[in-house]
Amino acid sequence: MTECTWAQSSPAMQQYHDTEWGKPEHDSQKLFGLLCLETFQAGLSWQTVLNKRAAFEQDFQNFEPHHVAQMTATDVERLMQDPAIIRNRRKIEAAITNAQAVLQLEADGGFGQYLWSFVDDQPLINHPQTDTEVPATSALSERVSKALKQQGFKFVGPTIIYSFLQGAGLINDHVDGCPFK
């Protein structure tokens, strides 16, 4: 069987691929956490994010949106001093802004329901023959990116959103022979 070759780069990547990536996630808090991690990954490798995920979860209180939304400039400065996470001020501030935007969606059913409405609650299936055939963006990621920006989200360009949609299982891009498709 052919597996997604990117997952074979390390044991942590294999574990992430086999147990999390592409599994449909509906929980708003977990989706917010994944969005934060995808934001921090921009320009870096997913391996780097996985290596720092535990520290992110600790510093961002398990990505509980109510807590993150209340973070202050003092919290930003504290996080900027923590070498266990990716210290990028714009990304930290985006996480806080995005938590506030997630909370705004609660009245309409929550972040999970909002996201899944873009795919009518059914993952989009795309089983390419090889990893190289997986696109970096799509019409869906462009549409979701635009909608999130209109909701006040930051650092949510189409490439970040495509990767987020894959990770959250809204898009299933496991290669054709992958046993986890």
C-alpha positions in Angstrom: 0.0 0.0 0.0 1.1 3.5 -0.7 1.1 5.9 2.2 1.3 9.6 2.4 5.0 10.0 2.1 5.2 13.2 4.1 4.1 11.2 7.2 7.2 9.0 6.9 9.6 11.8 7.8 9.6 11.1 11.5 7.8 9.0 14.2 5.9 12.1 15.3 4.7 12.9 11.8 3.7 9.3 11.4 1.8 9.3 14.6 0.1 12.6 13.7 -0.9 11.3 10.3 -2.2 8.0 11.6 -4.2 9.3 14.5 -5.2 12.9 13.8 -4.6 14.3 10.3 -7.7 14.1 8.1 -10.0 12.8 10.8 -13.2 14.9 10.7 -13.1 17.2 13.7 -16.2 19.1 14.8 -15.3 20.3 18.3 -14.9 24.1 18.2 -12.1 24.2 20.8 -10.1 21.6 19.0 -10.6 23.3 15.7 -9.5 26.6 17.2 -6.4 24.9 18.5 -5.6 23.4 15.2 -6.1 26.8 13.5 -3.7 28.4 15.9 -1.0 25.7 15.3 -1.5 26.1 11.5 -1.0 29.8 11.9 2.2 29.3 13.8 3.4 26.8 11.2 3.2 29.4 8.4 6.7 29.6 6.9 8.0 26.7 9.0 7.6 22.9 9.0 4.8 21.0 10.6 7.5 19.0 12.4 8.5 22.2 14.2 5.0 22.8 15.4 4.5 19.2 16.5 7.8 19.4 18.5 6.4 22.5 20.3 2.7 21.5 20.5 2.8 20.6 24.2 4.3 24.0 25.1 1.7 25.8 22.9 -1.1 23.9 24.7 0.3 24.9 28.0 0.9 28.6 27.2 -2.5 28.9 25.4 -4.4 27.0 28.1 -5.3 24.1 25.8 -6.6 26.7 23.3 -9.7 27.4 25.2 -11.0 30.4 23.3 -12.4 32.2 26.3 -9.0 32.2 28.0 -7.0 33.1 24.8 -9.5 35.9 23.9 -8.7 37.6 27.3 -4.9 37.5 26.9 -3.4 41.0 27.2 -0.3 42.8 26.0 1.5 41.5 29.1 0.6 37.9 28.1 2.0 38.6 24.6 5.3 39.8 26.1 5.5 36.8 28.3 4.9 34.5 25.4 7.5 36.3 23.3 10.1 35.3 26.0 9.2 31.6 25.9 11.7 29.6 23.8 9.5 26.5 24.0 7.0 28.0 21.4 7.4 29.8 18.1 7.9 33.4 19.2 6.3 35.5 16.5 4.4 38.6 17.8 2.0 38.7 14.8 1.1 35.1 15.1 0.6 35.3 18.9 -1.6 38.4 18.4 -3.5 36.6 15.6 -4.3 33.7 18.0 -5.8 36.2 20.5 -7.8 38.0 17.7 -8.9 34.6 16.3 -10.1 33.5 19.7 -12.3 36.6 19.9 -13.7 35.8 16.5 -14.4 32.2 17.4 -16.4 33.5 20.4 -18.4 35.7 18.1 -19.5 32.6 16.2 -20.9 30.9 19.3 -24.3 32.5 19.0 -24.7 31.0 15.5 -23.8 27.4 16.5 -20.1 27.7 17.0 -16.9 27.6 15.0 -17.2 23.9 14.2 -20.7 24.3 12.7 -19.6 27.4 10.8 -16.6 25.6 9.2 -18.5 22.4 8.3 -21.3 24.5 6.6 -18.8 25.2 3.8 -18.8 21.5 2.9 -22.4 20.7 3.8 -21.1 18.6 6.7 -19.4 16.1 4.4 -15.6 16.0 3.9 -14.4 16.7 0.4 -12.6 13.7 -0.9 -9.4 14.1 -3.0 -7.2 11.0 -3.2 -4.3 11.9 -5.4 -1.9 9.3 -6.6 1.1 11.0 -5.0 1.7 13.8 -2.4 3.0 16.0 -5.1 -0.5 16.2 -6.6 -1.9 17.7 -3.5 -2.6 21.4 -4.1 -1.5 24.2 -1.7 -4.8 26.0 -2.1 -8.3 25.4 -3.6 -11.4 27.3 -4.4 -12.7 26.1 -1.0 -9.7 27.3 1.0 -10.0 30.7 -0.8 -13.7 30.9 0.0 -13.2 29.9 3.7 -10.2 32.3 4.0 -12.2 35.2 2.7 -15.2 34.4 5.0 -12.9 34.1 8.0 -11.3 37.4 7.3 -14.8 39.0 7.0 -15.5 37.5 10.5 -12.3 39.2 11.8 -9.8 36.4 11.8 -6.2 37.2 11.1 -3.4 35.1 9.5 -5.8 32.9 7.6 -4.7 33.1 4.0 -5.8 30.4 1.5 -2.6 28.2 2.0 -2.9 28.2 5.8 -6.6 27.4 5.5 -6.1 24.6 3.0 -3.6 22.9 5.4 -6.1 23.6 8.3 -9.0 22.0 6.3 -6.9 19.0 5.6 -5.8 18.6 9.2 -9.4 19.0 10.5 -10.7 16.5 8.0 -12.9 18.8 5.9 -10.7 17.9 3.0 -9.4 14.3 2.8 -6.2 14.4 0.8 -4.7 11.0 1.8 -3.1 9.5 -1.3 -5.1 6.8 -3.1 -3.4 3.8 -1.5 -3.1 5.2 2.0 -4.7 2.8 4.5 -5.9 5.9 6.5 -7.9 7.4 3.7 
